[in-house]
Amino acid sequence: MGFVVTIGLDTLNFTLALLLVTLGLVVIYGLMNVINMAHGEFFLLGAYCVVLMQSAGLFFWWALLFAPIVLALVGLAVEELVIRHVYRRFIDSILGTWGISLALKQVVIIVFGPTAQSIVSPIPGPVQILGVTYPAYRLFIMGFTVLLAGATFLFFYRTYIGLAIRGVIANRAMAASLGINTRLLDRSTFAIGAALAGLAGAVMAPIMSVDPQMGVGFLIPAFLSILVGGTGTLLGALVGTAAISGITTIVSDAWTQVAAQVVVFTMAIIVIRLFPQGLTGRRS
Amino acid sequence: MLTVDGLIAGYQHGSRVLDGVSFHVRRGEIVALMGRNGMGKTTVLRAITGHLPAAKGTIALDGEEILGRASHEIANRGVGYVPQGREIFDDFTTEENLLMGVIGKKGLPNKVPDWAYEIFPMLRERRWQRAGTLSGGQQQQLAILRALVGEPKLLLLDEPSEGVQPSIVQEIARTLRRTVLEKTLTVLLVEQNLELVLGMASRFLFMENGRVVDEAPVHLVRPGSEFVQKYLSV
């Protein structure tokens, strides 16, 4: 019984952690259709915001405010300098954002060095839940992700700005002719995506090894989740992250991590072949 | 109210779609811009709405130059646009489409005004329906209403009868004519359907090879008349 609960919690934990990292990508890739290779570095910078906070002697929780603000500013700068020139230019956007990715990573290495930094867990120790002991901070991440995903959904689907953003994405020229400032919304949408990535990095920092390579590990499953689940919707991201992380956790618990990778990639290829629009996607 | 003077636009390699278009529309008029296919009517509307940044010449709205301004600024100066093919937001509900018509406008509250559904009552029943599932005629009504809720001074209509069944075309024409009078709108209309135009417009402009070459008041234009023979019949 305890074993089943642990596997269940592990799967849920990985699903929600992956969803947390994927949220920013849902906005930038899923909604805006920009392939942002620097997304892992946005995540990374969010985690290093926690390192900064810790070395400045500030309470961890301030990082949850600081990281999204810093990353929103980074997002604005990146959008202005590179992204706005490569909207709807697929290959160029991959190359351009890959360049940003390399540059940001090197900046982190120059400033903080190549070695891993450790973060003191803000909620140390385990708690008893459903008859098993589980790390308290992981439970916090799970709850936080549910709230953040809910807030993101409400923002995009229940506010006027969210409606305008979706309108601009659906039909840019028409939205402009209705008086909507499309440039302003492009900028802010990208900044929101970057801020979500930074927030994810900050929240995940205490349970990860914070080093200049940490962005890569989550980037591929996050992209896969959106491809499998379907672009353009938050529901798709939810379905995708659940599928990817569920299979990864179960196969690696029952077999090996390498086998889990093989199974996940095989499944992703099959799903994308059978459902090019993703599991929740509509054919247009 | 609207003055277009020496408007030039075209593709990079020489061929000009607009080759010096000049005309004037007075406040409260309903003017039809007519001509055969490919004469540049839609291009004129696209230039007025700021979708042809490379166009040259003058487009003045109430004496102020708008050519070269961004589309959203032009919309906020009071130009409403119902493009060819309607361009409604398929995935949005009727209500959300109408909201899109007001949320970008400075000075308008973020809600669909009460009078909106009185203009086209059929849309009220379909308020929460996905707009992509509406019929062609209903989508056209929605596109017109989406422009009207933004309270424009000048309404640009491109082929409002396209893909709409004839009985609905007549209804749209009647409603538009009444609304234009009530709201003291000015309308510039591009349309192939001569009957719709005859029921609405007060004056005709005729385009040929990228220029406005002639004009006529509505009573001189009848099916079979000299103007129709010369500029419209194929």
Boltz contact constraints between the chains, C-beta under 6 A:
constraints:
  - contact:
      token1: [A, 160]
      token2: [B, 103]
      max_distance: 6.0
  - contact:
      token1: [A, 160]
      token2: [B, 110]
      max_distance: 6.0
  - contact:
      token1: [A, 164]
      token2: [B, 103]
      max_distance: 6.0
  - contact:
      token1: [A, 167]
      token2: [B, 89]
      max_distance: 6.0
  - contact:
      token1: [A, 167]
      token2: [B, 100]
      max_distance: 6.0
  - contact:
      token1: [A, 170]
      token2: [B, 89]
      max_distance: 6.0
  - contact:
      token1: [A, 171]
      token2: [B, 87]
      max_distance: 6.0
  - contact:
      token1: [A, 174]
      token2: [B, 87]
      max_distance: 6.0
  - contact:
      token1: [A, 176]
      token2: [B, 71]
      max_distance: 6.0
  - contact:
      token1: [A, 176]
      token2: [B, 72]
      max_distance: 6.0
  - contact:
      token1: [A, 177]
      token2: [B, 49]
      max_distance: 6.0
  - contact:
      token1: [A, 177]
      token2: [B, 71]
      max_distance: 6.0
  - contact:
      token1: [A, 177]
      token2: [B, 75]
      max_distance: 6.0
  - contact:
      token1: [A, 177]
      token2: [B, 81]
      max_distance: 6.0
  - contact:
      token1: [A, 178]
      token2: [B, 75]
      max_distance: 6.0
  - contact:
      token1: [A, 178]
      token2: [B, 100]
      max_distance: 6.0
  - contact:
      token1: [A, 178]
      token2: [B, 101]
      max_distance: 6.0
  - contact:
      token1: [A, 178]
      token2: [B, 104]
      max_distance: 6.0
  - contact:
      token1: [A, 179]
      token2: [B, 72]
      max_distance: 6.0
  - contact:
      token1: [A, 179]
      token2: [B, 75]
      max_distance: 6.0
  - contact:
      token1: [A, 179]
      token2: [B, 76]
      max_distance: 6.0
  - contact:
      token1: [A, 179]
      token2: [B, 104]
      max_distance: 6.0
  - contact:
      token1: [A, 179]
      token2: [B, 105]
      max_distance: 6.0
  - contact:
      token1: [A, 180]
      token2: [B, 72]
      max_distance: 6.0
  - contact:
      token1: [A, 180]
      token2: [B, 104]
      max_distance: 6.0
  - contact:
      token1: [A, 181]
      token2: [B, 72]
      max_distance: 6.0
